[in-house]
Amino acid sequence: MPDAPSRSAPPALPAAAPGAESPQAGTGTVRRLPVAPVIGGLILLLAVSVVVGVALGPVQVPFSHVLSFLGAQIRGGVISAERAGEFQIVWDIRLPRVLLAAVVGAGLATVGVAVQAMVRNALGDPFVLGISSGASVGATSVIVFGAFAWMGLYALSAAAFLGALGAMVLVYLVAATPRGLAPLRLVLTGTAMAYGFSAVTTILIFQAPTGEASRSALFWLLGSLGGVTWGSLPIAVCVVVLGIAHLTLSAGRLNALSMGDQTAMTLGVDAQRLRRELFVVAAATTGVLVAVSGAVGFVGLMMPHLVRMLVGADHRRVMAVTPLAGACFLIWVDIGARMIAAPQELPLGVITAVIGVPCFVALMRRGYTFGGQG
C-alpha cells in the first residue's frame, strides 16, 4: 500500500539563483566577495570614520585628543581645563552628529533594499512611497509658520514624523485593493502623492513671512544634521535597530518575494502579508529618519546596488553588509558637508546627488544590469 502523502513544512526559502537572483538587480560579471571579510573591513572602516568625523571640522581636533577624550569619557577620566573647549566640541557637538549620520545611513540603505524587493523595481528607494514628502510638509510648517511651537526643540521632528505618518496612511488607503498591495500600484500611488505633498510644501515656502524662513526650509528639505544633540539619537537608534533586525530576519522571504508573487507562494511565503509588513517597516523607519535628518536622497537607491556588486543579490548577504556600508557612506558625506565650504555647511542631499549620479552612470557603463535589463 503506498504511503499516504505527508504534510511537510514549506520548502526552505532559497538563496537567489544566478541569473534570477533578484528581478530588480543583476550583478553583471562582477565576482561576489566573501561576506565575512567585507563585514570585517566595513566595521574597521566605520570605527575609523567615526574618529575622523569627530576630529575634522571648521575647528580641527587632533586624533590623539579625540581618542583621549573618548577614552576618558568611557572610563570616567578627568579632562584638563585647557582642553575643556575641545572636549565639548568632541562630545557634545560632533560625536552625536557622527553617530546619527551612521544611524541614518544604515537605516536608509537597509530600507532601500526592502523597498526594491517590495516593489520589484531597481529604482525603488525609501522615498518612492511618498513618505519623505509628507514629512516635508510637517517640517516646513514648523520652520515657516512655527507650528507645534509648544513642543520646543522637538517640534520639527514631531511635525515631520506626523507628516510622514499621515502620508503612510494615505498612500496605503489609496494603494490597497481587496487583493492586497500590488507593486506597480504602490509605486504609482507613492509617486503621485509625493508630487502632491511637494506642491503643498512649495506653497508653504512661498507663503513664508521671511526670506530666512524660506532658506531654512529649503536647506532642511535637502538634508542636514546641523543642531543634532544626544537627545536626537535614542528614538532613531531604536527604530533603525528594530527595522534592520526585522528585515534581516526576513531576508529569506525577500529572496522569494523578489522572484514574484507566484513563486513566493510556492515557497510558502504570503507575498501580500510580507508586502504589508515591509510597507509599515519602511514607512515608519523612513519617517523617523527624515524627521531627524531631512530628506537625504540617493543613499537608499545606490547603496543596495553597490553592495550587490560586492556580495551578490542574495538578501541574506546583502542585509548583512548594507547597514555598515550605508553608515560609513553617510559619515563621509557629512564630513564633506562640513568641510567643503567651511565654515558654512552644504546640504547632505547635494553631496549624495553629486556622488550618486556619476556612480549610477558608471554602473550602467560597466554593464550592471538593473532589473536584469541591459
N, C-alpha and C positions, 0 to 999 in steps of 0.2 A: 504494500500500500504506500503510495507516495507520501512524503512528508507534507504536512499542511504548511502553507506559506506563513512565515513568522512576521510579526510586526516589529521591524527593527527601527533603530534611530535613523534620522535623516542622514544622508551621506555627509562625510566630512566636507567642510567648506574648503574650496580649492585655493591653492596658490594660483595666481593668474598664469595661464599658459603662454608661452612665447607666441607672439603674433596675435594673441587675444587677451593679452594681459589686462588691458583696460581700454574700453572703447574711446575714452577721452584722451589718451596719450600713449603714443608709441615711443619707443626708445631708440629707433634708428639702428645704427650699427655699433653703438657705444656698448662696451662690455661693462656689466654691472660689477661694482666693487663689493667685497665682503662687508657686511654691516658692522661688525664689531670694531674693526679699525677706524671706520668712518665715524662711529659714535665716539670712540676714544679721542680721535683728533678734534671733533667738534666740542667735546667737553673741555679739552685743553684750550682751544681757541676761545671758548666762551669765558673761561677764567681770565685769560689774557685780555680779552675785550673789555671785561668789567673793570679791570685795573687801569687799562689805557683810557677808557671812557671817563673814569673818575679823575684821572690825572690831567687830561687835556681839556682846554677851555680858554676863554679870554685871559684868565689868571692861571698860569701853569703851576702845577704842584708836582714836585719830584716824585718819581715812582717809589723811591725808598720811603719818603714821608707817607705816601698813601698806604703802603704795606704796614708801616709802623702804626698809623692811626687805626687801621682796621684791626690789627693785632691787639692794640691797646683796648679798643672798644670791646672786642670779644673776650679778652682775658681780664678786663677790669683794670687796665693800667692807668697811668697818670699822664696827661698831656701838659707839656711845659707851657708857661704863659706866652712865650714868644711865638708858639705855634698854634695858639688857640684860634686865630683867624683862619689859618689853613685847615684846621680840623673842622671848623664849622662849614667851610666850603665843601669839604670832602663828605662829611657825614650828613649834614642837614640839607644840602642842595644837590650835589652831584650823584651820590650813591643811590638815593631813592629814584632819581631820574633815570639812571642807567638800568637799574633793576626793572623799572616799569617799562623801559624800552625793550628789555629782554622778554618780559611777560607779554607785551602787546605783539611783538614779532612772532613769538612762539604761538600765541593764540590765533592770530590772523592766518599764519601759514598753515596751521593744522586745520582750521575751519575751511580754508581753501581746498584742501584735499577732500574733505567731506562734501562740500558743495559740488565739486566737479564730479564726484561719484553720484551724488543725489540727482543732479540734473543731467548727467551723462553728457557733459559739454566741456570741451577743453578751455573755453573762455569763462567758465564759472569761477567766481571768487566770492568772498564774504559779502560784497556789496551788490551782487546781482539780484539779491532778494529785496532790494529797496530799503533795507533796514537802516543803513547809514544815512540815507536821505531823510528818513523820518526823524532820526536823531538830530540831524542838522536843523530841522525846523524848531525842535525844542531848544537846542543850544543857542540858535540865533535869536529866539525870542528873549532869552535871558541877556545876551550880550547887548542887544539893540534896545530893548524896552525894559530891562530889569525885572522880568517875570521871575517868580519864585524867590524874590529878594529876602523873604523871611527865613529862607534856608541858609543864608550866609554863604560860606565858602563852598557848600555842597550844591548850590543852586544850579550851576552849569551842568554838573554830572547828573543830577537828578532829573533835570528837564530833558537832557539828551537821552537818558535811559527811558523815560516815559514816552518820548517821541519814538524811540526805536520799538518799544513795546506796542504802541499804537499801530505803527507800521506793520509789525509782525502779525498782529491780529487781523488787520485789514487785508493784507496780502493773502493770508490763509483763507479768510472767508470768501474772497473773490476767486482764488485759485482752486479751492476744494470742489470736488464733484462727488456724486454718490459713489463713484468708483475709486475715489481717493485722489491723491495728488499726482497729476501727470507731469513729467519733467518739462516738456515744452510749455505747457500751460503755466507752470510755476515760474519759468524764466520770463515768459512774456508778461505775466502779471507783475512780477517784481520790477521789470524794466519800465513798464508803463507807470507804475506807482512812483518809481524813482524820479521820472520826469515830472510827475505832478508835484511831489514834495520839493523838488528842486525849484520849481516855479514859485511855490509858496515862499521858500527861503529867499529867492531873489526879490520878491515883493517886499518882504520884511526888511531886507538890506536897503532897498530903495527908499523905504519909509523911515530909515534911521534918522534920529534927530541930529546927529553929529557925524562928521566925516571919520572921527576916531572910532566910533562905534562900528561903522561900516568896515573899516580896515581890520579891526579886531575880529569881526565875524568872518571876513574873508580869510584871514590868517588861520583861524581855527578850522575852517572848512577844509583846508589843505593839510591839516595835521600838525600838532605841536605838543611837546612835552614840557613846555615852559610852565613854571609855577607849581611843579609837582612836589608834593610833600609825602612824608611817610604815611599820612592818612589816606593817600590815593591808592596805596598798594593792597591792603588786605582783601577788599572785595574783588579786585581784578585778579589777584593771585588765586583766590578760592575758586572763582568761576572758571578761570583758564585751566587750573589743575583738574577740576572735575570734568570739564569738557574734553580735555585731552585724554583723561583716563577712560571716559566713556567711548570715545572714538577709537582709542587703541584697542579696547576690548571688542569693539565691533569690526575690527579690520577684516576678519574672515568674511563677515556678512557684506562688507563693502566690496570685496572681490566678487562675490556672487551678484550683487546689485549692478556692478559695472558691466556684467555680461548680458544684462537685460532682465526684465521682469519675469519672463517665462523661464529662463534658465535659473534664476534665483528661486523660483517656485519649486522647480525640480530638485533643488538642493536643500529644500526645507526652510527657505527664508521668505517671510512675508514681506514683499517689496514695499507695499503701501504702508504697512506699520513702520518699517525701518525708515522710509522716506519721511514720515511724520516725526519720528524721533530725531532724525538728522536736521529737519527744519527747525524744531524747537531748540536743539542744542546750538546750531549755527546762529540762529537769530539772537538767542539770549547772550551767547558769548560775544558776538559782534556788537550788540547793543551796549554791553558793559565796556568793551574796549574803545568803541567810538566815544563813549561818554567821558573817558579819561584822557584820550589822545587825539580826538578829532578823526577825520576821515583820511586814513593813510592808505593810499592806493598801491596796487601792483604787488604788495607782499603776498597776499593770498592767491594772486594769479600766477606769479612767476615761480615762487619757491617750490611748489609741488612739482612743477615740470623739471626744474633743475635737480631736485632730489631724485626724481625718477630716472634721469640720465645717469646718476651715480649708482643707484642701488636697484634699479628695475622698478616695475609698476606694481608688484605685489604690495598690497596695502599694509601687510604686517611689517614689511621692511620700511615702507615709506613713512608710516606712523612713528616708527622708532627714531627716524632721522630728522624729519621735518621740523618738529618743535625746536630742536637745537640749532638747525640751520636758520630758521626764522629769527630766533633770539639773537644770534651772532650778527645777522644781517642788519637788523634794525638798530642795534647798538652802534654799529659803524655808520649807519645813516644819520643817527642823532649826533655823533661826533662831527660828521661833515656839516650838519646843520648849524652847529655851534661855532665851527672853526672857519668855514669858507668865507663868510662875510663878517667875522668878528669885528666889533662887539655885538653887531646885530645878528639875529638868527634867521635862517631860512626855514620855510615850512617843510616838514618832512615829506609831504606829498610831491614837492618839486624835485627833491633828490631821488626819491624812489622812481619817479617817472623818467628822470634823466638816465638812471641806471637800467630801468626795466625795459624801455623801448629798444635800445640797442641790443639788449640780451634777447628779447623776443625776436628781433630781426636775425640775430646771429644763429639762434636755434633753427629758424627756418632755412637759413642759408646752409647750415651743416646737415640738412636732411632730416631733422627731428620731425616726426610725423604727429601733428596734433590731431588726435582722434582717428589716427590710422590713415589720414588722407594726406598724401604727399604734396 
